[in-house]
Amino acid sequence: MDLDLRRLRYFVTVADELSFMRAAARLYMTQPALSRQIRALEDEVEVSLFDRGPVGTTLTRAGQQLLEDARPMLAAATALVRRVRLAGREESHFTVGFMPGVIVTNIVRRFRLLVPGVIVDVLFTSFTDPVEYLLDGRVDVCFVRLPIQAKALEVVPLFPEPRIAALSTDHPLAGADTLDIEALTKFPLLQAPDDVPEWHGNAHDANFRLPRVIEESLEAVAAGLGFAVVPAGLADYYRRPDIRYIPLTGVATRVVALAYSRHRTMPEIDTFARIARAELSPAG
């Protein structure tokens, strides 16, 4: 059985919106036409993917499983098209994904010298989910902070990175030279508690919207709404006068790594990984 990727994209959009009306608007199609496509997909896989009830649309168990598998499948299809188009050009291309707080200038400079026939680009990636840039083919290699959830990726650990507390300059603890995570127990954490399992304070109530990106987190910190725990490399990248970054004890470090698809055979990937290890790994 060959799944229709177009219908899979429709399905993911409905699953994201949990509304056929909003999904249809996003897809620039009518709601009846979208419903027919989803019904056709359900006939194809021979299970119901959505429960359509008076209180709204929800995913069935089968729908949840399909959503989990569909995202990487669609990203891989997008990556395939991108890479084939690039391969069709006369010149070779290689794109490096880098994230806030990790300086890659020397690595890229050395790499360019070793691959003079290759056009090397750098692309700034998301702080929260750089892996998606690899999965959909926008980059060939990407610097990431572990852990990441992607079975299809090869990961080369490079160096441990301490985590620090970001506080507003008028926070009661902003004058400390160092802080232990226990000292912050009574203050609101402006990120998912799973990000900082060592923090044992009270989670926000259900009506509080956690910041989605690092810039929103820092705005909330500066406004005095709470604190955030961030990688040390971000302190210089997001330096601002209304925030104080303080070394933090009692929390695990994060490892900065290089990631790439384990199915790629480009020799340039091995070359880049070797340079990255030599530049950033303590062992060289």
Sequence and secondary structure as in RCSB ss.txt:
>XXXX:A:sequence
MDLDLRRLRYFVTVADELSFMRAAARLYMTQPALSRQIRALEDEVEVSLFDRGPVGTTLTRAGQQLLEDARPMLA
AATALVRRVRLAGREESHFTVGFMPGVIVTNIVRRFRLLVPGVIVDVLFTSFTDPVEYLLDGRVDVCFVRLPIQA
KALEVVPLFPEPRIAALSTDHPLAGADTLDIEALTKFPLLQAPDDVPEWHGNAHDANFRLPRVIEESLEAVAAGL
GFAVVPAGLADYYRRPDIRYIPLTGVATRVVALAYSRHRTMPEIDTFARIARAELSPAG
>XXXX:A:secstr
    HHHHHHHHHHHHHT HHHHHHHHTS HHHHHHHHHHHHHHHTS  EEEETTEEEE HHHHHHHHHHHHHHH
HHHHHHHHHHHHTSSSEEEEEEE TT   HHHHHHHHHH TTEEEEEEE  SS THHHHHTTS SEEEEES    
TTEEEEEEEEE EEEEEETTSTTTT S EEGGGGTTS BSS GGG TT  S    TT    SSHHHHHHHHHTTS
 BEEEETHHHHHT  TTEEEEEEESS  EEEEEEEETT   HHHHHHHHHHHHHH TT 
